[in-house]
Amino acid sequence: MNNNTSGLVAWARRLDRVAIASGHLLIWMLLPMVLALTWEVAARYLFNAPTIWAYDMTFMLYGSFFMLGCAYTLQRKAHVRTDSFYQDWSPRRQAVTDLVCYVLMFLPVVCVFMVWGWGYFWKAFQTSETFVSSSWQPVTWPFKLSMPLAGALLLVQGISECLKCAYAVRHGRWPEAVALPEVSV
């Protein structure tokens, strides 16, 4: 591996750390979500006293968890993919296809998502917007902040994937996978 290409992989590995760290941090969002759901079920069915906040808390946490976890999922190659033809292609052809798709479709859409998500968040923040789906009426901006953050995380991971593709195009093989620690709770 020459210095130029090893630099591509080194940068990709540095960028991967962002998705890995966010994934490890994000896993802790499951705890308040599960606790809120458990509390609501117990309050509703055992004590006949449903809460006014558990539904909103749950959908905000789950929505945030889903969006913010996308970069970690991309880094782990865990998104749904149909490999009918792709799996039989050479690594170079796979990388060219992936690189074209990342540059022409993925990165522009992620940038639009990040910019529009920021506007969506900023408006909610400035106006102290609240959810009106329950009498609790929590503010929406913490939930809406997850949109531009998810876009930024996906942008960073998308660049990492492009660097790995560039390596594969040049060398005809994918960079060696690095054993990464699994998320543990």
RAWO-V412267 format. One record per run of one state. SS is the DSSP state (H for helix, E for strand, - for the rest). FROM is the first residue (numbers start at 0). LEN is the number of residues. Records with the same first field share a line. If there is no record, write none. Layout:
SS: FROM-LEN / FROM-LEN
This chain:
-: 0-2 / 26-2 / 45-8 / 68-1 / 75-10 / 88-2 / 127-2 / 130-8 / 139-1 / 171-14
H: 2-24 / 28-17 / 53-15 / 69-6 / 85-3 / 90-37 / 140-31
E: 129-1 / 138-1
